[in-house]
Amino acid sequence: MVSRSYSNLLDLASGDSPTFGRERKRFPRVATVPGLLSEVDDDNCNSVGSDAPSSVSQERMIIVGNQLPLRAHRNADDGEWCFSWDEDSLLLQLKDGLGEDVEVIYVGCLKEEVASNEQDDVAQTLLETFKCVPAFLPPELFTKFYHGFCKQHLWPLFHYMLPLSPDLGGRFDRSLWQAYVSVNKIFADKVMEVISPDDDYVWVHDYHLMVLPTFLRKRFNMVKLGFFLHSPFPSSEIYRTLPVRDELLRALLNSDLIGFHTFDYARHFLSCCSRMLGLSYQSRRGYIGLEYYGRTVSIKILPVGIHIGQLQSVLNLPETEAKVAELRNQFRGQTVLLGVDDMDIFKGISLKLLAMEQLLMQHPENTGEVVLVQIANPARGRGRDVQEVQSETYATVERINNTFGRTGYDPVVLIDTPLQFYERIAYYVIAECCLVTAVRDGMNLIPYEYIICRQGNGKLDETLGLNPLAPKMSMLVLSEFIGCSPSLSGAIRVNPWNIDAVAESMDSALIVSEAEKQLRHEKHYRYVSTHDVAYWAHSFLQDLERACGDHLRKRCWGIGFGLGFRVIALDPNFRKLSVEHIVSAYKRTKNRAILLDYDGTLMPTGSLSTTPNIEAVGILNNLCRDPKNVVFLVSGKDRKTLTEWFSCCEKLGIAAEHGYFIRPNHDADWETCVSVPDFDWKQIAEPVMILYTETTDGSAIETKESALVWNYLYADPDFGFCQAKELLDHLESVLANEPVSVKSGQHIVEVKPQGVNKGLVAEHLLMTMQQKGKLPDFVLCIGDDRSDEDMFEVIMRARTGPSLSPVAEVFACTVGQKPSKAKYYVDDRTEILRMLQGLANASEQAAKTAPQASHRVIIDRE
């Protein structure tokens, strides 16, 4: 069912809200919140949920995945549905790491289709028995969602396959995207049926549900939400080809914590956020965070582990012991190399087979001695590419066996029929080496399972004729393009595309000494046994709790429409400055100080024309005519440019180069706020900047009288950022003994005399008015970037000092809703001009009824 509160999101993505069959009654909520149910379901007579606040005291985690961790089948006798836990499901296994005091609710789809007339009863049973909330998807919608957008678009793209032709992955289909959004919306509705938003944590899994965080964040602005991506995240060059790239990025950023298996995947995500959304990240005390509209979105890097207890229980089964004995006899006198892969285009089965063929050609002594057992699981997707992989695999196996095989010996044993778990475990136990040659894979836990199984147990040691006290041995040959590769440092890493290198690595694994095999196995076993799935889940929950720790300390509200929705999180005292409020204060006061920024405040940021327009100049002159006003323009521009631009504003005070130069009006001389004996340091700094400019395409040097600025706005974002960090370190080193400060800003590195900042202008203005006996009772300061924060800090601090009237009205105002030392904000430049025009109009009205007096105005120019 589709709740009304989300219809605008679906409308934007798909045109119309889809119809998903008849309206179902809701089943009981495990926890409720006042007034929540009425927004999800209007069928009050069928609702059994409570309107009372939740009394559940234990912590709850709602785990959302594409599929529920359940197995389902119909009873042969009465045709009733039977359900059981799927012990192989990661979503079920991670529960071990959450602690016994954490209640877990699962939301997802069933693998089997349930008839619409059975869905209510099935849903009730699953919630009461398994605490599972099923999302029932119409077959056509599921096909478009899973086999369409997920498997034809996201999955190939995330594995670096571009749809360069219709045969190479699907071309983008808007209807499939609409289905994807619709399914994510259905999942959001299901989460809403059971969530207690103030208490529960929500953990969303994998690329099937990447826009779900937006739906949940829109409904509950402070929901505690984590997301983990189990696939690779591609580099920006690949990801940027996706037509809905921004929508997916912004949706993920509505999470509090985003998890990845490897640093490479996280780095690619951060690079995409930087290049496509203009966001930068910071690392603080080991934690990586993205600032997104006042919220800190944390990044978690930790590969998932396996459930060791489950593996060990299967190893102890008598069926496993019997199968191991059978395989020992089958491969007696032979060395077994093992591959376990899905039959899809990214697992590199054909490359592995070609490497085996090359091994037998280059090392004929291995013929009859070495066997490659390849277990090929059914592909999760479908299509012509899967059929092509199967055909190529069968043909290659047949060719190798015909060429190198003989009676009683096949070099390659291909197993493409489903195996019981204990049977697969038995193959792990008898294999001397495990081969994973995937060309791209998110994690791949096969090597982890192999390591644990090679550790074995006493019964299996007896079956294999091994000394239980002897150290165990194992070898791994791993593709460098899979997620588990970085954590298994003792493996032989290979480029799967280099057939010769893979063949040589296989030979190396065969001839390595037993002592070396023991050392490698011990190292791997120590890591895998301590970094299991419980460790991974516990670590993620800890970081999610930390990431959500400041929710209650901030005021949140949502902005934006559709999938562009996001939440602003700011200081509780931070609020929008209304024209009516400031005009009212303006009229009540008589000693006013006004400081205005220029770029981004009076002029749009990034505008090709930076000269002031007639409207802005007119408003400034009107403010300056009021004798009660002192107005200053504070800018980072040079004084010559500012003098030319504002020559017609005779009573306007101007501060140039961030306050180094200051002039109270057009007729006064320029003064310096900081005494600088010389600028000899420029002779040191400029050659260094020139060096970095020559090696960084798109960068430039801006030379000011008091400062040097290296700008890399038009350089490659990643390279420019790296160069800026290097330049900053270089300049700090060579200028260590000079009276200057070296600072980095938005796409700049600046060197200027120590103590120069825009706060000097605010201090100078307040001190001057105090000396003249005119304590300001009205202060307005407007700016848009980090350099203006110094002014905000000065005037906010002055409220408790002698430089302001005890009843002074102080308005520190930033442009846009973002973290700031200012207490007010306005949305954009248009609002600023409208507000300033309102102040100017108030001055004109007052002038008609009162005698004229002298006045002054100050504006910040940058």
Secondary structure, DSSP 8 states (H G I E B T S, - for coil): ---GGGHHHHHHHHSS----SS-------SS--TT-HHHH---GGG----SS-----SEEEEEEEEE-SEEEEE-TTT--EEEEE-TT-HHHHGGGGS-TTEEEEEEEE-SS---GGGHHHHHHHHHHHH-EEE----HHHHIIIIIIIIIIIIHHHHTT---SSTTSS----HHHHHHHHHHHHHHHHHHHHH--TTT-EEEEESGGGTTHHHHHHHH-TT-EEEEE--S----HHHHTTSTTHHHHHHHHTTSSEEEESSHHHHHHHHHHHHHHH---EEEETTEEEEEETTEEEEEEE------HHHHHHHHTSHHHHHHHHHHHHHTTT-EEEEEEEESSTTS-HHHHHHHHHHHHHH-GGGTTTEEEEEEEE--SS-SHHHHHHHHHHHHHHHHHHHHH-BTTB-SEEEE-S---HHHHHHHHHH-SEEEE--SSBS---HHHHHHHHHH--HHHHHHHT--TTS-----EEEETTBTTGGG-TTSEEE-TT-HHHHHHHHHHHHHS-HHHHHHHHHHHHHHHHHS-HHHHHHHHHHHHHHHTTTGGGSEEEEE-SGGG-EEEEE-TT-EE--HHHHHHHHHH-SSEEEEE--BTTTB-TT-S--S--HHHHHHHHHHHHSTTEEEEEE-SS-HHHHHHHTTT-TTEEEEEGGGTEEESSTTS--EESS--S--THHHHHHHHHHHHHHTSTT-EEEE-SS-EEEE-TTS-HHHHHHHHHHHHHHHHHHTTTSSEEEEEETTEEEEEETT-STHHHHHHHHHHHHHTT---SEEEEEE-SGGGHHHHHHHHHGGGSTTS-TT-EEEEEEESSS--S-SEEESSHHHHHHHHHHHHHHHHHHHHHS------EEE---
